[in-house]
Amino acid sequence: MNVMIFLIPAALFMAALGLCAFFWSLRSGQYEDLDGASHRVLITDEEDQPF
């Protein structure tokens, strides 16, 4: 049971860190254009064509 003294704060810290990373990604615009990324995958470039 003594290990729980270390595991619970570590889990809470990692959860808070993940939540901060999620809010940072929202503020920096990571989720602005989700459709554009899926369409760019399907577009072939002229430079990528095999010879």
Rosetta silent file (secondary structure, phi, psi, omega in degrees, C-alpha in Angstrom):
SEQUENCE: MNVMIFLIPAALFMAALGLCAFFWSLRSGQYEDLDGASHRVLITDEEDQPF
SCORE:     score description
SCORE:     0.000 S_00000001
   1 L     0.000  -19.664  179.061    0.000    0.000    0.000 S_00000001
   2 L   -67.759  -25.466 -179.715    2.959    2.307    0.399 S_00000001
   3 L   -69.643  -23.381  178.303    3.468    2.309   -3.342 S_00000001
   4 H   -65.060  -25.479  177.661    0.074    3.989   -3.747 S_00000001
   5 H   -63.048  -29.502  179.552    1.553    7.090   -2.136 S_00000001
   6 H   -94.627  -33.727 -175.397    3.739    7.454   -5.219 S_00000001
   7 H   -72.516  -39.816 -178.081    1.400    6.094   -7.899 S_00000001
   8 H   -66.086  -47.837  176.062   -1.598    8.339   -7.251 S_00000001
   9 H   -64.322  -34.563  177.987    0.322   11.655   -7.483 S_00000001
  10 H   -65.354  -41.450  178.503    2.217   10.356  -10.537 S_00000001
  11 H   -66.411  -41.130  177.929   -1.062    9.440  -12.244 S_00000001
  12 H   -65.367  -38.545  177.876   -2.600   12.809  -11.394 S_00000001
  13 H   -64.901  -43.693 -179.796    0.477   14.621  -12.695 S_00000001
  14 H   -67.250  -35.264  176.831    0.413   12.693  -15.977 S_00000001
  15 H   -66.588  -42.549  177.818   -3.320   13.364  -16.386 S_00000001
  16 H   -65.143  -37.860  177.389   -2.795   17.082  -15.797 S_00000001
  17 H   -64.230  -41.868  176.750    0.085   17.082  -18.267 S_00000001
  18 H   -65.740  -38.617  177.964   -2.097   15.416  -20.913 S_00000001
  19 H   -66.328  -40.379  176.616   -4.903   17.879  -20.291 S_00000001
  20 H   -63.900  -40.572  178.208   -2.496   20.806  -20.649 S_00000001
  21 H   -64.825  -38.193  177.814   -1.190   19.362  -23.916 S_00000001
  22 H   -64.457  -46.208  178.837   -4.748   18.982  -25.206 S_00000001
  23 H   -66.126  -33.516  176.192   -5.649   22.587  -24.369 S_00000001
  24 H   -63.999  -41.688 -179.674   -2.393   23.785  -25.954 S_00000001
  25 H   -67.248  -33.308  176.167   -3.261   21.931  -29.161 S_00000001
  26 H   -65.892  -43.746 -178.331   -6.720   23.518  -29.177 S_00000001
  27 H   -70.779  -28.586 -177.477   -5.287   27.021  -28.771 S_00000001
  28 L   -87.286   -0.278  173.902   -2.598   26.522  -31.420 S_00000001
  29 L    85.112   26.812 -179.153   -5.144   25.499  -34.072 S_00000001
  30 L   -68.619  -23.506 -176.082   -4.284   21.831  -34.480 S_00000001
  31 L  -108.334   21.732 -175.914   -7.944   20.933  -35.079 S_00000001
  32 L   -72.415  -48.483 -172.120   -8.853   23.750  -37.468 S_00000001
  33 L  -123.532   76.899 -179.498   -8.801   21.939  -40.834 S_00000001
  34 H   -75.722  -32.331  179.632   -9.481   18.244  -40.361 S_00000001
  35 H   -72.509  -34.736 -179.938  -11.046   17.804  -43.805 S_00000001
  36 H   -63.396  -38.626  179.354   -8.108   19.394  -45.610 S_00000001
  37 H   -66.036  -39.118 -179.797   -5.651   16.892  -44.173 S_00000001
  38 H   -70.853  -29.399  177.465   -7.778   13.947  -45.280 S_00000001
  39 H   -77.503  -33.369  179.679   -8.055   15.365  -48.808 S_00000001
  40 H   -66.684  -25.451  178.220   -4.314   16.047  -49.086 S_00000001
  41 H   -66.327  -34.689 -175.299   -3.601   12.369  -48.492 S_00000001
  42 H   -83.154  -18.139 -177.722   -5.505   11.460  -51.654 S_00000001
  43 L   -79.918  127.718  176.662   -3.881   14.062  -53.913 S_00000001
  44 L   -95.090  137.593  178.266   -0.877   12.764  -55.867 S_00000001
  45 L   -88.563  152.791  177.851    1.920   15.172  -56.625 S_00000001
  46 L   -64.725  -33.658 -177.376    3.608   15.352  -60.008 S_00000001
  47 L   -72.024  -23.116 -175.982    7.005   14.922  -58.360 S_00000001
  48 L   -88.707   -0.997 -179.283    5.993   11.662  -56.673 S_00000001
  49 L   -69.849  136.243  176.201    5.090    9.860  -59.881 S_00000001
  50 L   -72.663  153.106 -177.318    7.297    6.835  -60.697 S_00000001
  51 L   -81.398    0.000    0.000    9.223    7.003  -63.952 S_00000001
